Amino acid sequence: PEGGLDAYIGSLARSLEARTADEAKAQEFARRYRVQARGLEAEVQAAVAEAAEDRSAAEDAEARLAEVRAADSELLAHRRALGRRIDAAKLAIGAQHAAASRAAATATTKTAASRAPLRRQSRQSLRGHLRALG
C-alpha cells in the first residue's frame, strides 16, 4: 500500500504543480492584459484630450469667424455710410455750383444792364462833341 500512497502523493504533487503552472500562466496573462488595458486607457484618455483640444480649437475658430464676420459687417456699414456722405457732398457741391452759376449770370446781366445807360450817355456826349466841332 505504501507504493499506492507514494503514487497518490506523487499524483497530487504533479496535479499541484500543474495547477501552480496554470495559475502562474493565468497570472501572467492577467498581468499582460492589465498592461494592455492600461495602454488602451492611456490611448483613450489621449484621444479624449485630443478631441477636447480639437473641440476647443473648433470653438476658438468659430469665435474668430464670428468676430471676422462682425468686423466685415461693421466695415460694410461704414462703407455704406461713407458712400451716402460722398453722395450728399456731391449734391451739395452741385447745388453750390448751380447757385454760383446763377449768381454769375445775374451779375453779368446786371453789369450789362448798368453799362447800357453809360454807353448811351457816352454816345450822346460824343455826338454832341462832334456837332460842336462841326
C-alpha positions in Angstrom: 0.0 0.0 0.0 2.9 2.2 0.5 3.6 2.4 -3.1 0.0 3.3 -3.6 0.3 6.2 -1.1 3.5 7.4 -2.7 1.9 7.2 -6.1 -1.1 9.1 -4.8 1.1 11.8 -3.2 3.1 12.0 -6.5 -0.1 12.4 -8.4 -1.2 15.1 -6.0 2.2 16.8 -6.3 2.0 16.7 -10.1 -1.5 18.0 -10.1 -0.5 20.8 -7.7 2.5 21.6 -9.9 0.2 21.6 -13.0 -2.3 23.9 -11.2 0.6 26.1 -10.0 1.9 26.3 -13.5 -1.6 27.0 -14.8 -2.1 29.6 -12.1 1.3 31.2 -13.0 0.3 31.3 -16.7 -3.1 32.8 -15.7 -1.4 35.4 -13.6 1.0 36.2 -16.4 -1.9 36.5 -18.9 -3.7 38.7 -16.3 -0.6 40.9 -15.9 -0.3 41.2 -19.7 -4.0 42.1 -20.0 -3.7 44.7 -17.3 -0.7 46.3 -19.1 -2.7 46.2 -22.3 -5.7 47.7 -20.6 -3.6 50.5 -19.1 -2.2 51.2 -22.5 -5.6 51.3 -24.1 -6.9 53.5 -21.2 -3.9 55.8 -21.9 -4.8 55.9 -25.6 -8.5 56.6 -24.8 -7.5 59.4 -22.5 -5.1 60.8 -25.1 -7.9 60.6 -27.7 -10.4 62.3 -25.4 -7.8 65.0 -24.6 -7.2 65.4 -28.4 -10.9 65.6 -29.1 -11.3 68.2 -26.3 -8.4 70.2 -27.9 -9.9 69.8 -31.3 -13.3 70.9 -29.9 -11.7 73.8 -28.2 -9.8 74.8 -31.4 -13.1 74.5 -33.4 -14.8 76.7 -30.8 -12.0 79.2 -31.0 -12.2 79.1 -34.8 -15.9 79.6 -34.7 -15.5 82.6 -32.3 -12.8 84.1 -34.5 -15.0 83.6 -37.6 -17.9 85.4 -35.8 -15.5 88.2 -34.9 -14.4 88.5 -38.5 -18.0 88.4 -39.8 -18.9 91.1 -37.3 -15.9 93.3 -38.4 -16.9 92.7 -42.0 -20.4 93.8 -41.4 -19.2 96.8 -39.5 -16.8 97.8 -42.3 -19.6 97.3 -44.9 -21.9 99.6 -42.8 -19.1 102.1 -42.6 -18.5 101.9 -46.3 -22.2 102.5 -47.0 -22.3 105.5 -44.6 -19.3 106.9 -46.4 -20.9 106.4 -49.7 -24.0 108.2 -48.5 -21.8 111.1 -47.2 -20.0 111.3 -50.5 -23.3 111.4 -52.4 -24.6 114.1 -50.1 -21.4 116.1 -50.6 -21.6 115.8 -54.4 -25.2 117.0 -54.3 -24.2 119.9 -52.1 -21.3 120.8 -54.4 -23.7 120.6 -57.4 -26.2 122.9 -55.7 -23.4 125.3 -54.8 -22.1 125.3 -58.3 -25.7 125.9 -59.7 -26.2 128.8 -57.2 -22.8 130.3 -58.2 -23.6 130.0 -61.9 -27.0 131.7 -61.3 -25.3 134.4 -59.3 -22.7 134.9 -62.0 -25.4 135.1 -64.7 -27.3 137.6 -62.6 -24.2 139.7 -62.0 -23.4 139.6 -65.8 -26.9 140.7 -66.7 -26.9 143.5 -64.1 -23.4 144.6 -65.2 -24.6 144.7 -68.9 -27.8 146.5 -67.9 -25.9 149.1 -65.8 -23.4 149.7 -68.7 -26.1 150.3 -71.3 -27.1 153.7 -69.9 -23.4 154.7 -69.7 -22.9 153.7 -73.3 -25.9 155.7 -74.3 -24.6 158.7 -72.5 -21.1 158.3 -74.0 -22.6 158.1 -77.5 -24.7 161.2 -76.9 -21.8 163.0 -75.5 -19.6 162.1 -78.4 -22.3 163.2 -80.9 -22.5 166.5 -79.0 -18.8 167.0 -79.3 -18.8 166.0 -83.0 -21.6 168.5 -83.7 -19.7 171.2 -81.8 -16.7 170.5 -83.9 -18.8 170.8 -87.0 
